[in-house]
Amino acid sequence: RPITASKTLKHYEEVLEKHGFMRVARNLLINPEYCYAKLDKRNIAFMQMPDGSHEQVDPAYQEAVKRAFLEILE
């Protein structure tokens, strides 16, 4: 069900960061405990969502996402 909010995504990023959420695109925050990072043939990260859909990670967030998921694996 859609939820309407009057705050920016940056605000929610700052609030939810301490709960493990991370920004992977200009319009997308994720909880890495419920998503999977995948790399394509060009080494570009995609997020697989719990519903099976895929979202490409914005270039600005590629390295941060790769580092975060490598840390989770260690």
LUMLUMDREN-2810 file (N, C-alpha, C; in Angstrom, 1 decimal):
<atoms>
<atom><aa>R</aa><ch>A</ch><at>N</at><xx>0.8</xx><yy>-1.2</yy><zz>0.0</zz></atom>
<atom><aa>R</aa><ch>A</ch><at>CA</at><xx>0.0</xx><yy>0.0</yy><zz>0.0</zz></atom>
<atom><aa>R</aa><ch>A</ch><at>C</at><xx>0.9</xx><yy>1.2</yy><zz>0.0</zz></atom>
<atom><aa>P</aa><ch>A</ch><at>N</at><xx>0.7</xx><yy>2.2</yy><zz>-0.9</zz></atom>
<atom><aa>P</aa><ch>A</ch><at>CA</at><xx>1.5</xx><yy>3.4</yy><zz>-1.0</zz></atom>
<atom><aa>P</aa><ch>A</ch><at>C</at><xx>1.4</xx><yy>4.2</yy><zz>0.3</zz></atom>
<atom><aa>I</aa><ch>A</ch><at>N</at><xx>2.5</xx><yy>4.8</yy><zz>0.7</zz></atom>
<atom><aa>I</aa><ch>A</ch><at>CA</at><xx>2.5</xx><yy>5.7</yy><zz>1.8</zz></atom>
<atom><aa>I</aa><ch>A</ch><at>C</at><xx>3.1</xx><yy>7.1</yy><zz>1.3</zz></atom>
<atom><aa>T</aa><ch>A</ch><at>N</at><xx>2.4</xx><yy>8.2</yy><zz>1.6</zz></atom>
<atom><aa>T</aa><ch>A</ch><at>CA</at><xx>2.8</xx><yy>9.5</yy><zz>1.2</zz></atom>
<atom><aa>T</aa><ch>A</ch><at>C</at><xx>3.6</xx><yy>10.2</yy><zz>2.3</zz></atom>
<atom><aa>A</aa><ch>A</ch><at>N</at><xx>4.7</xx><yy>10.7</yy><zz>2.0</zz></atom>
<atom><aa>A</aa><ch>A</ch><at>CA</at><xx>5.5</xx><yy>11.4</yy><zz>3.1</zz></atom>
<atom><aa>A</aa><ch>A</ch><at>C</at><xx>5.9</xx><yy>12.8</yy><zz>2.5</zz></atom>
<atom><aa>S</aa><ch>A</ch><at>N</at><xx>6.1</xx><yy>13.7</yy><zz>3.5</zz></atom>
<atom><aa>S</aa><ch>A</ch><at>CA</at><xx>6.5</xx><yy>15.0</yy><zz>3.0</zz></atom>
<atom><aa>S</aa><ch>A</ch><at>C</at><xx>8.0</xx><yy>15.3</yy><zz>3.3</zz></atom>
<atom><aa>K</aa><ch>A</ch><at>N</at><xx>8.7</xx><yy>14.4</yy><zz>3.7</zz></atom>
<atom><aa>K</aa><ch>A</ch><at>CA</at><xx>10.1</xx><yy>14.5</yy><zz>4.0</zz></atom>
<atom><aa>K</aa><ch>A</ch><at>C</at><xx>10.9</xx><yy>14.0</yy><zz>2.8</zz></atom>
<atom><aa>T</aa><ch>A</ch><at>N</at><xx>12.2</xx><yy>14.4</yy><zz>2.7</zz></atom>
<atom><aa>T</aa><ch>A</ch><at>CA</at><xx>13.0</xx><yy>14.0</yy><zz>1.6</zz></atom>
<atom><aa>T</aa><ch>A</ch><at>C</at><xx>13.6</xx><yy>12.6</yy><zz>1.9</zz></atom>
<atom><aa>L</aa><ch>A</ch><at>N</at><xx>14.0</xx><yy>11.9</yy><zz>0.8</zz></atom>
<atom><aa>L</aa><ch>A</ch><at>CA</at><xx>14.6</xx><yy>10.6</yy><zz>1.0</zz></atom>
<atom><aa>L</aa><ch>A</ch><at>C</at><xx>15.9</xx><yy>10.7</yy><zz>1.8</zz></atom>
<atom><aa>K</aa><ch>A</ch><at>N</at><xx>16.6</xx><yy>11.8</yy><zz>1.6</zz></atom>
<atom><aa>K</aa><ch>A</ch><at>CA</at><xx>17.8</xx><yy>12.1</yy><zz>2.4</zz></atom>
<atom><aa>K</aa><ch>A</ch><at>C</at><xx>17.5</xx><yy>12.0</yy><zz>3.9</zz></atom>
<atom><aa>H</aa><ch>A</ch><at>N</at><xx>16.4</xx><yy>12.6</yy><zz>4.3</zz></atom>
<atom><aa>H</aa><ch>A</ch><at>CA</at><xx>16.0</xx><yy>12.6</yy><zz>5.7</zz></atom>
<atom><aa>H</aa><ch>A</ch><at>C</at><xx>15.8</xx><yy>11.1</yy><zz>6.2</zz></atom>
<atom><aa>Y</aa><ch>A</ch><at>N</at><xx>15.1</xx><yy>10.3</yy><zz>5.4</zz></atom>
<atom><aa>Y</aa><ch>A</ch><at>CA</at><xx>14.9</xx><yy>8.9</yy><zz>5.8</zz></atom>
<atom><aa>Y</aa><ch>A</ch><at>C</at><xx>16.2</xx><yy>8.1</yy><zz>5.7</zz></atom>
<atom><aa>E</aa><ch>A</ch><at>N</at><xx>17.1</xx><yy>8.5</yy><zz>4.8</zz></atom>
<atom><aa>E</aa><ch>A</ch><at>CA</at><xx>18.4</xx><yy>7.8</yy><zz>4.7</zz></atom>
<atom><aa>E</aa><ch>A</ch><at>C</at><xx>19.1</xx><yy>8.0</yy><zz>6.0</zz></atom>
<atom><aa>E</aa><ch>A</ch><at>N</at><xx>19.2</xx><yy>9.3</yy><zz>6.5</zz></atom>
<atom><aa>E</aa><ch>A</ch><at>CA</at><xx>19.9</xx><yy>9.6</yy><zz>7.8</zz></atom>
<atom><aa>E</aa><ch>A</ch><at>C</at><xx>19.2</xx><yy>8.9</yy><zz>9.0</zz></atom>
<atom><aa>V</aa><ch>A</ch><at>N</at><xx>17.9</xx><yy>8.8</yy><zz>9.0</zz></atom>
<atom><aa>V</aa><ch>A</ch><at>CA</at><xx>17.2</xx><yy>8.2</yy><zz>10.1</zz></atom>
<atom><aa>V</aa><ch>A</ch><at>C</at><xx>17.4</xx><yy>6.7</yy><zz>10.1</zz></atom>
<atom><aa>L</aa><ch>A</ch><at>N</at><xx>17.3</xx><yy>6.1</yy><zz>8.9</zz></atom>
<atom><aa>L</aa><ch>A</ch><at>CA</at><xx>17.3</xx><yy>4.6</yy><zz>8.8</zz></atom>
<atom><aa>L</aa><ch>A</ch><at>C</at><xx>18.7</xx><yy>4.0</yy><zz>8.7</zz></atom>
<atom><aa>E</aa><ch>A</ch><at>N</at><xx>19.7</xx><yy>4.8</yy><zz>8.5</zz></atom>
<atom><aa>E</aa><ch>A</ch><at>CA</at><xx>21.1</xx><yy>4.3</yy><zz>8.3</zz></atom>
<atom><aa>E</aa><ch>A</ch><at>C</at><xx>21.5</xx><yy>3.6</yy><zz>9.6</zz></atom>
<atom><aa>K</aa><ch>A</ch><at>N</at><xx>21.2</xx><yy>4.0</yy><zz>10.7</zz></atom>
<atom><aa>K</aa><ch>A</ch><at>CA</at><xx>21.6</xx><yy>3.4</yy><zz>12.0</zz></atom>
<atom><aa>K</aa><ch>A</ch><at>C</at><xx>20.9</xx><yy>2.0</yy><zz>12.2</zz></atom>
<atom><aa>H</aa><ch>A</ch><at>N</at><xx>19.8</xx><yy>1.8</yy><zz>11.4</zz></atom>
<atom><aa>H</aa><ch>A</ch><at>CA</at><xx>19.1</xx><yy>0.5</yy><zz>11.4</zz></atom>
<atom><aa>H</aa><ch>A</ch><at>C</at><xx>19.5</xx><yy>-0.4</yy><zz>10.3</zz></atom>
<atom><aa>G</aa><ch>A</ch><at>N</at><xx>20.6</xx><yy>-0.1</yy><zz>9.6</zz></atom>
<atom><aa>G</aa><ch>A</ch><at>CA</at><xx>21.2</xx><yy>-0.9</yy><zz>8.6</zz></atom>
<atom><aa>G</aa><ch>A</ch><at>C</at><xx>20.7</xx><yy>-0.7</yy><zz>7.1</zz></atom>
<atom><aa>F</aa><ch>A</ch><at>N</at><xx>19.9</xx><yy>0.3</yy><zz>6.9</zz></atom>
<atom><aa>F</aa><ch>A</ch><at>CA</at><xx>19.4</xx><yy>0.6</yy><zz>5.6</zz></atom>
<atom><aa>F</aa><ch>A</ch><at>C</at><xx>20.5</xx><yy>1.3</yy><zz>4.8</zz></atom>
<atom><aa>M</aa><ch>A</ch><at>N</at><xx>20.5</xx><yy>1.2</yy><zz>3.5</zz></atom>
<atom><aa>M</aa><ch>A</ch><at>CA</at><xx>21.5</xx><yy>1.9</yy><zz>2.7</zz></atom>
<atom><aa>M</aa><ch>A</ch><at>C</at><xx>20.9</xx><yy>2.4</yy><zz>1.4</zz></atom>
<atom><aa>R</aa><ch>A</ch><at>N</at><xx>21.4</xx><yy>3.4</yy><zz>0.9</zz></atom>
<atom><aa>R</aa><ch>A</ch><at>CA</at><xx>20.9</xx><yy>4.0</yy><zz>-0.3</zz></atom>
<atom><aa>R</aa><ch>A</ch><at>C</at><xx>21.6</xx><yy>3.4</yy><zz>-1.5</zz></atom>
<atom><aa>V</aa><ch>A</ch><at>N</at><xx>20.9</xx><yy>2.9</yy><zz>-2.5</zz></atom>
<atom><aa>V</aa><ch>A</ch><at>CA</at><xx>21.5</xx><yy>2.3</yy><zz>-3.7</zz></atom>
<atom><aa>V</aa><ch>A</ch><at>C</at><xx>21.1</xx><yy>3.0</yy><zz>-5.0</zz></atom>
<atom><aa>A</aa><ch>A</ch><at>N</at><xx>20.2</xx><yy>4.0</yy><zz>-4.9</zz></atom>
<atom><aa>A</aa><ch>A</ch><at>CA</at><xx>19.9</xx><yy>4.8</yy><zz>-6.0</zz></atom>
<atom><aa>A</aa><ch>A</ch><at>C</at><xx>19.3</xx><yy>6.1</yy><zz>-5.6</zz></atom>
<atom><aa>R</aa><ch>A</ch><at>N</at><xx>19.1</xx><yy>7.0</yy><zz>-6.5</zz></atom>
<atom><aa>R</aa><ch>A</ch><at>CA</at><xx>18.6</xx><yy>8.3</yy><zz>-6.1</zz></atom>
<atom><aa>R</aa><ch>A</ch><at>C</at><xx>17.2</xx><yy>8.2</yy><zz>-5.5</zz></atom>
<atom><aa>N</aa><ch>A</ch><at>N</at><xx>16.5</xx><yy>7.2</yy><zz>-5.8</zz></atom>
<atom><aa>N</aa><ch>A</ch><at>CA</at><xx>15.1</xx><yy>7.0</yy><zz>-5.3</zz></atom>
<atom><aa>N</aa><ch>A</ch><at>C</at><xx>14.9</xx><yy>5.7</yy><zz>-4.6</zz></atom>
<atom><aa>L</aa><ch>A</ch><at>N</at><xx>15.9</xx><yy>5.1</yy><zz>-4.0</zz></atom>
<atom><aa>L</aa><ch>A</ch><at>CA</at><xx>15.7</xx><yy>3.8</yy><zz>-3.4</zz></atom>
<atom><aa>L</aa><ch>A</ch><at>C</at><xx>16.7</xx><yy>3.6</yy><zz>-2.2</zz></atom>
<atom><aa>L</aa><ch>A</ch><at>N</at><xx>16.0</xx><yy>3.3</yy><zz>-1.1</zz></atom>
<atom><aa>L</aa><ch>A</ch><at>CA</at><xx>16.7</xx><yy>2.8</yy><zz>0.1</zz></atom>
<atom><aa>L</aa><ch>A</ch><at>C</at><xx>16.4</xx><yy>1.3</yy><zz>0.3</zz></atom>
<atom><aa>I</aa><ch>A</ch><at>N</at><xx>17.3</xx><yy>0.5</yy><zz>0.7</zz></atom>
<atom><aa>I</aa><ch>A</ch><at>CA</at><xx>17.0</xx><yy>-0.9</yy><zz>0.9</zz></atom>
<atom><aa>I</aa><ch>A</ch><at>C</at><xx>17.5</xx><yy>-1.3</yy><zz>2.3</zz></atom>
<atom><aa>N</aa><ch>A</ch><at>N</at><xx>17.0</xx><yy>-2.4</yy><zz>2.8</zz></atom>
<atom><aa>N</aa><ch>A</ch><at>CA</at><xx>17.4</xx><yy>-3.1</yy><zz>3.9</zz></atom>
<atom><aa>N</aa><ch>A</ch><at>C</at><xx>18.2</xx><yy>-4.3</yy><zz>3.4</zz></atom>
<atom><aa>P</aa><ch>A</ch><at>N</at><xx>19.6</xx><yy>-4.3</yy><zz>3.5</zz></atom>
<atom><aa>P</aa><ch>A</ch><at>CA</at><xx>20.4</xx><yy>-5.4</yy><zz>2.9</zz></atom>
<atom><aa>P</aa><ch>A</ch><at>C</at><xx>20.1</xx><yy>-6.8</yy><zz>3.4</zz></atom>
<atom><aa>E</aa><ch>A</ch><at>N</at><xx>19.5</xx><yy>-6.9</yy><zz>4.6</zz></atom>
<atom><aa>E</aa><ch>A</ch><at>CA</at><xx>19.1</xx><yy>-8.2</yy><zz>5.1</zz></atom>
<atom><aa>E</aa><ch>A</ch><at>C</at><xx>18.1</xx><yy>-8.9</yy><zz>4.3</zz></atom>
<atom><aa>Y</aa><ch>A</ch><at>N</at><xx>17.3</xx><yy>-8.2</yy><zz>3.5</zz></atom>
<atom><aa>Y</aa><ch>A</ch><at>CA</at><xx>16.3</xx><yy>-8.8</yy><zz>2.7</zz></atom>
<atom><aa>Y</aa><ch>A</ch><at>C</at><xx>16.5</xx><yy>-8.7</yy><zz>1.2</zz></atom>
<atom><aa>C</aa><ch>A</ch><at>N</at><xx>17.6</xx><yy>-8.2</yy><zz>0.8</zz></atom>
<atom><aa>C</aa><ch>A</ch><at>CA</at><xx>18.0</xx><yy>-8.0</yy><zz>-0.6</zz></atom>
<atom><aa>C</aa><ch>A</ch><at>C</at><xx>19.3</xx><yy>-8.7</yy><zz>-0.9</zz></atom>
<atom><aa>Y</aa><ch>A</ch><at>N</at><xx>19.5</xx><yy>-9.0</yy><zz>-2.2</zz></atom>
<atom><aa>Y</aa><ch>A</ch><at>CA</at><xx>20.7</xx><yy>-9.6</yy><zz>-2.6</zz></atom>
<atom><aa>Y</aa><ch>A</ch><at>C</at><xx>21.4</xx><yy>-8.7</yy><zz>-3.7</zz></atom>
<atom><aa>A</aa><ch>A</ch><at>N</at><xx>22.7</xx><yy>-8.6</yy><zz>-3.6</zz></atom>
<atom><aa>A</aa><ch>A</ch><at>CA</at><xx>23.5</xx><yy>-7.8</yy><zz>-4.6</zz></atom>
<atom><aa>A</aa><ch>A</ch><at>C</at><xx>24.0</xx><yy>-8.8</yy><zz>-5.7</zz></atom>
<atom><aa>K</aa><ch>A</ch><at>N</at><xx>23.8</xx><yy>-8.5</yy><zz>-6.9</zz></atom>
<atom><aa>K</aa><ch>A</ch><at>CA</at><xx>24.3</xx><yy>-9.3</yy><zz>-8.0</zz></atom>
<atom><aa>K</aa><ch>A</ch><at>C</at><xx>25.1</xx><yy>-8.4</yy><zz>-9.0</zz></atom>
<atom><aa>L</aa><ch>A</ch><at>N</at><xx>26.1</xx><yy>-9.0</yy><zz>-9.6</zz></atom>
<atom><aa>L</aa><ch>A</ch><at>CA</at><xx>26.9</xx><yy>-8.3</yy><zz>-10.6</zz></atom>
<atom><aa>L</aa><ch>A</ch><at>C</at><xx>26.6</xx><yy>-8.9</yy><zz>-11.9</zz></atom>
<atom><aa>D</aa><ch>A</ch><at>N</at><xx>26.5</xx><yy>-8.0</yy><zz>-12.9</zz></atom>
<atom><aa>D</aa><ch>A</ch><at>CA</at><xx>26.3</xx><yy>-8.5</yy><zz>-14.3</zz></atom>
<atom><aa>D</aa><ch>A</ch><at>C</at><xx>27.7</xx><yy>-8.7</yy><zz>-14.9</zz></atom>
<atom><aa>K</aa><ch>A</ch><at>N</at><xx>27.7</xx><yy>-9.0</yy><zz>-16.2</zz></atom>
<atom><aa>K</aa><ch>A</ch><at>CA</at><xx>28.9</xx><yy>-9.3</yy><zz>-16.9</zz></atom>
<atom><aa>K</aa><ch>A</ch><at>C</at><xx>29.9</xx><yy>-8.1</yy><zz>-17.0</zz></atom>
<atom><aa>R</aa><ch>A</ch><at>N</at><xx>29.3</xx><yy>-6.9</yy><zz>-16.9</zz></atom>
<atom><aa>R</aa><ch>A</ch><at>CA</at><xx>30.1</xx><yy>-5.6</yy><zz>-16.9</zz></atom>
<atom><aa>R</aa><ch>A</ch><at>C</at><xx>30.5</xx><yy>-5.2</yy><zz>-15.5</zz></atom>
<atom><aa>N</aa><ch>A</ch><at>N</at><xx>30.3</xx><yy>-6.0</yy><zz>-14.5</zz></atom>
<atom><aa>N</aa><ch>A</ch><at>CA</at><xx>30.6</xx><yy>-5.7</yy><zz>-13.1</zz></atom>
<atom><aa>N</aa><ch>A</ch><at>C</at><xx>29.8</xx><yy>-4.6</yy><zz>-12.5</zz></atom>
<atom><aa>I</aa><ch>A</ch><at>N</at><xx>28.5</xx><yy>-4.5</yy><zz>-13.0</zz></atom>
<atom><aa>I</aa><ch>A</ch><at>CA</at><xx>27.6</xx><yy>-3.5</yy><zz>-12.5</zz></atom>
<atom><aa>I</aa><ch>A</ch><at>C</at><xx>26.6</xx><yy>-4.1</yy><zz>-11.5</zz></atom>
<atom><aa>A</aa><ch>A</ch><at>N</at><xx>26.4</xx><yy>-3.5</yy><zz>-10.4</zz></atom>
<atom><aa>A</aa><ch>A</ch><at>CA</at><xx>25.6</xx><yy>-4.1</yy><zz>-9.3</zz></atom>
<atom><aa>A</aa><ch>A</ch><at>C</at><xx>24.1</xx><yy>-3.9</yy><zz>-9.6</zz></atom>
<atom><aa>F</aa><ch>A</ch><at>N</at><xx>23.4</xx><yy>-4.9</yy><zz>-9.3</zz></atom>
<atom><aa>F</aa><ch>A</ch><at>CA</at><xx>21.9</xx><yy>-4.9</yy><zz>-9.3</zz></atom>
<atom><aa>F</aa><ch>A</ch><at>C</at><xx>21.5</xx><yy>-5.4</yy><zz>-7.9</zz></atom>
<atom><aa>M</aa><ch>A</ch><at>N</at><xx>20.3</xx><yy>-5.0</yy><zz>-7.5</zz></atom>
<atom><aa>M</aa><ch>A</ch><at>CA</at><xx>19.7</xx><yy>-5.5</yy><zz>-6.3</zz></atom>
<atom><aa>M</aa><ch>A</ch><at>C</at><xx>18.6</xx><yy>-6.4</yy><zz>-6.6</zz></atom>
<atom><aa>Q</aa><ch>A</ch><at>N</at><xx>18.5</xx><yy>-7.6</yy><zz>-6.0</zz></atom>
<atom><aa>Q</aa><ch>A</ch><at>CA</at><xx>17.4</xx><yy>-8.4</yy><zz>-6.2</zz></atom>
<atom><aa>Q</aa><ch>A</ch><at>C</at><xx>16.5</xx><yy>-8.2</yy><zz>-5.0</zz></atom>
<atom><aa>M</aa><ch>A</ch><at>N</at><xx>15.3</xx><yy>-7.8</yy><zz>-5.2</zz></atom>
<atom><aa>M</aa><ch>A</ch><at>CA</at><xx>14.4</xx><yy>-7.4</yy><zz>-4.1</zz></atom>
<atom><aa>M</aa><ch>A</ch><at>C</at><xx>13.6</xx><yy>-8.7</yy><zz>-3.7</zz></atom>
<atom><aa>P</aa><ch>A</ch><at>N</at><xx>13.1</xx><yy>-8.6</yy><zz>-2.5</zz></atom>
<atom><aa>P</aa><ch>A</ch><at>CA</at><xx>12.3</xx><yy>-9.8</yy><zz>-1.9</zz></atom>
<atom><aa>P</aa><ch>A</ch><at>C</at><xx>11.2</xx><yy>-10.3</yy><zz>-2.8</zz></atom>
<atom><aa>D</aa><ch>A</ch><at>N</at><xx>10.6</xx><yy>-9.4</yy><zz>-3.6</zz></atom>
<atom><aa>D</aa><ch>A</ch><at>CA</at><xx>9.6</xx><yy>-9.9</yy><zz>-4.5</zz></atom>
<atom><aa>D</aa><ch>A</ch><at>C</at><xx>10.1</xx><yy>-10.4</yy><zz>-5.9</zz></atom>
<atom><aa>G</aa><ch>A</ch><at>N</at><xx>11.4</xx><yy>-10.5</yy><zz>-6.0</zz></atom>
<atom><aa>G</aa><ch>A</ch><at>CA</at><xx>12.0</xx><yy>-11.1</yy><zz>-7.2</zz></atom>
<atom><aa>G</aa><ch>A</ch><at>C</at><xx>12.4</xx><yy>-10.1</yy><zz>-8.3</zz></atom>
<atom><aa>S</aa><ch>A</ch><at>N</at><xx>12.0</xx><yy>-8.8</yy><zz>-8.1</zz></atom>
<atom><aa>S</aa><ch>A</ch><at>CA</at><xx>12.3</xx><yy>-7.8</yy><zz>-9.1</zz></atom>
<atom><aa>S</aa><ch>A</ch><at>C</at><xx>13.8</xx><yy>-7.4</yy><zz>-8.9</zz></atom>
<atom><aa>H</aa><ch>A</ch><at>N</at><xx>14.3</xx><yy>-6.7</yy><zz>-9.9</zz></atom>
<atom><aa>H</aa><ch>A</ch><at>CA</at><xx>15.7</xx><yy>-6.2</yy><zz>-9.9</zz></atom>
<atom><aa>H</aa><ch>A</ch><at>C</at><xx>15.8</xx><yy>-4.7</yy><zz>-10.1</zz></atom>
<atom><aa>E</aa><ch>A</ch><at>N</at><xx>16.7</xx><yy>-4.1</yy><zz>-9.4</zz></atom>
<atom><aa>E</aa><ch>A</ch><at>CA</at><xx>16.9</xx><yy>-2.7</yy><zz>-9.5</zz></atom>
<atom><aa>E</aa><ch>A</ch><at>C</at><xx>18.4</xx><yy>-2.4</yy><zz>-9.7</zz></atom>
<atom><aa>Q</aa><ch>A</ch><at>N</at><xx>18.7</xx><yy>-1.6</yy><zz>-10.7</zz></atom>
<atom><aa>Q</aa><ch>A</ch><at>CA</at><xx>20.1</xx><yy>-1.3</yy><zz>-10.9</zz></atom>
<atom><aa>Q</aa><ch>A</ch><at>C</at><xx>20.6</xx><yy>-0.3</yy><zz>-9.9</zz></atom>
<atom><aa>V</aa><ch>A</ch><at>N</at><xx>21.8</xx><yy>-0.5</yy><zz>-9.4</zz></atom>
<atom><aa>V</aa><ch>A</ch><at>CA</at><xx>22.4</xx><yy>0.4</yy><zz>-8.4</zz></atom>
<atom><aa>V</aa><ch>A</ch><at>C</at><xx>23.0</xx><yy>1.6</yy><zz>-9.2</zz></atom>
<atom><aa>D</aa><ch>A</ch><at>N</at><xx>22.6</xx><yy>2.8</yy><zz>-8.8</zz></atom>
<atom><aa>D</aa><ch>A</ch><at>CA</at><xx>23.2</xx><yy>4.0</yy><zz>-9.5</zz></atom>
<atom><aa>D</aa><ch>A</ch><at>C</at><xx>24.7</xx><yy>4.0</yy><zz>-9.5</zz></atom>
<atom><aa>P</aa><ch>A</ch><at>N</at><xx>25.3</xx><yy>4.5</yy><zz>-10.5</zz></atom>
<atom><aa>P</aa><ch>A</ch><at>CA</at><xx>26.8</xx><yy>4.5</yy><zz>-10.6</zz></atom>
<atom><aa>P</aa><ch>A</ch><at>C</at><xx>27.4</xx><yy>5.2</yy><zz>-9.3</zz></atom>
<atom><aa>A</aa><ch>A</ch><at>N</at><xx>26.8</xx><yy>6.2</yy><zz>-8.8</zz></atom>
<atom><aa>A</aa><ch>A</ch><at>CA</at><xx>27.3</xx><yy>6.9</yy><zz>-7.7</zz></atom>
<atom><aa>A</aa><ch>A</ch><at>C</at><xx>27.4</xx><yy>6.0</yy><zz>-6.4</zz></atom>
<atom><aa>Y</aa><ch>A</ch><at>N</at><xx>26.6</xx><yy>5.0</yy><zz>-6.4</zz></atom>
<atom><aa>Y</aa><ch>A</ch><at>CA</at><xx>26.5</xx><yy>4.1</yy><zz>-5.2</zz></atom>
<atom><aa>Y</aa><ch>A</ch><at>C</at><xx>27.2</xx><yy>2.7</yy><zz>-5.4</zz></atom>
<atom><aa>Q</aa><ch>A</ch><at>N</at><xx>27.7</xx><yy>2.5</yy><zz>-6.6</zz></atom>
<atom><aa>Q</aa><ch>A</ch><at>CA</at><xx>28.2</xx><yy>1.2</yy><zz>-7.0</zz></atom>
<atom><aa>Q</aa><ch>A</ch><at>C</at><xx>29.3</xx><yy>0.7</yy><zz>-6.0</zz></atom>
<atom><aa>E</aa><ch>A</ch><at>N</at><xx>30.3</xx><yy>1.5</yy><zz>-5.8</zz></atom>
<atom><aa>E</aa><ch>A</ch><at>CA</at><xx>31.4</xx><yy>1.0</yy><zz>-4.9</zz></atom>
<atom><aa>E</aa><ch>A</ch><at>C</at><xx>31.0</xx><yy>0.8</yy><zz>-3.5</zz></atom>
<atom><aa>A</aa><ch>A</ch><at>N</at><xx>30.1</xx><yy>1.7</yy><zz>-3.0</zz></atom>
<atom><aa>A</aa><ch>A</ch><at>CA</at><xx>29.6</xx><yy>1.6</yy><zz>-1.6</zz></atom>
<atom><aa>A</aa><ch>A</ch><at>C</at><xx>28.8</xx><yy>0.3</yy><zz>-1.4</zz></atom>
<atom><aa>V</aa><ch>A</ch><at>N</at><xx>28.0</xx><yy>0.0</yy><zz>-2.4</zz></atom>
<atom><aa>V</aa><ch>A</ch><at>CA</at><xx>27.2</xx><yy>-1.2</yy><zz>-2.3</zz></atom>
<atom><aa>V</aa><ch>A</ch><at>C</at><xx>28.1</xx><yy>-2.5</yy><zz>-2.4</zz></atom>
<atom><aa>K</aa><ch>A</ch><at>N</at><xx>29.1</xx><yy>-2.5</yy><zz>-3.3</zz></atom>
<atom><aa>K</aa><ch>A</ch><at>CA</at><xx>30.0</xx><yy>-3.6</yy><zz>-3.4</zz></atom>
<atom><aa>K</aa><ch>A</ch><at>C</at><xx>30.8</xx><yy>-3.8</yy><zz>-2.1</zz></atom>
<atom><aa>R</aa><ch>A</ch><at>N</at><xx>31.3</xx><yy>-2.7</yy><zz>-1.5</zz></atom>
<atom><aa>R</aa><ch>A</ch><at>CA</at><xx>32.0</xx><yy>-2.8</yy><zz>-0.2</zz></atom>
<atom><aa>R</aa><ch>A</ch><at>C</at><xx>31.1</xx><yy>-3.3</yy><zz>0.9</zz></atom>
<atom><aa>A</aa><ch>A</ch><at>N</at><xx>29.8</xx><yy>-2.8</yy><zz>1.0</zz></atom>
<atom><aa>A</aa><ch>A</ch><at>CA</at><xx>28.9</xx><yy>-3.2</yy><zz>2.0</zz></atom>
<atom><aa>A</aa><ch>A</ch><at>C</at><xx>28.6</xx><yy>-4.7</yy><zz>1.9</zz></atom>
<atom><aa>F</aa><ch>A</ch><at>N</at><xx>28.4</xx><yy>-5.2</yy><zz>0.7</zz></atom>
<atom><aa>F</aa><ch>A</ch><at>CA</at><xx>28.0</xx><yy>-6.6</yy><zz>0.6</zz></atom>
<atom><aa>F</aa><ch>A</ch><at>C</at><xx>29.2</xx><yy>-7.5</yy><zz>0.8</zz></atom>
<atom><aa>L</aa><ch>A</ch><at>N</at><xx>30.4</xx><yy>-7.0</yy><zz>0.5</zz></atom>
<atom><aa>L</aa><ch>A</ch><at>CA</at><xx>31.6</xx><yy>-7.8</yy><zz>0.8</zz></atom>
<atom><aa>L</aa><ch>A</ch><at>C</at><xx>31.8</xx><yy>-7.9</yy><zz>2.3</zz></atom>
<atom><aa>E</aa><ch>A</ch><at>N</at><xx>31.5</xx><yy>-6.9</yy><zz>3.0</zz></atom>
<atom><aa>E</aa><ch>A</ch><at>CA</at><xx>31.6</xx><yy>-6.9</yy><zz>4.5</zz></atom>
<atom><aa>E</aa><ch>A</ch><at>C</at><xx>30.6</xx><yy>-7.9</yy><zz>5.1</zz></atom>
<atom><aa>I</aa><ch>A</ch><at>N</at><xx>29.4</xx><yy>-7.9</yy><zz>4.5</zz></atom>
<atom><aa>I</aa><ch>A</ch><at>CA</at><xx>28.4</xx><yy>-8.8</yy><zz>5.0</zz></atom>
<atom><aa>I</aa><ch>A</ch><at>C</at><xx>28.8</xx><yy>-10.3</yy><zz>4.8</zz></atom>
<atom><aa>L</aa><ch>A</ch><at>N</at><xx>29.5</xx><yy>-10.6</yy><zz>3.7</zz></atom>
<atom><aa>L</aa><ch>A</ch><at>CA</at><xx>30.0</xx><yy>-11.9</yy><zz>3.5</zz></atom>
<atom><aa>L</aa><ch>A</ch><at>C</at><xx>31.1</xx><yy>-12.4</yy><zz>4.4</zz></atom>
<atom><aa>E</aa><ch>A</ch><at>N</at><xx>31.9</xx><yy>-11.4</yy><zz>4.9</zz></atom>
<atom><aa>E</aa><ch>A</ch><at>CA</at><xx>33.0</xx><yy>-11.8</yy><zz>5.7</zz></atom>
<atom><aa>E</aa><ch>A</ch><at>C</at><xx>32.6</xx><yy>-12.1</yy><zz>7.1</zz></atom>
</atoms>
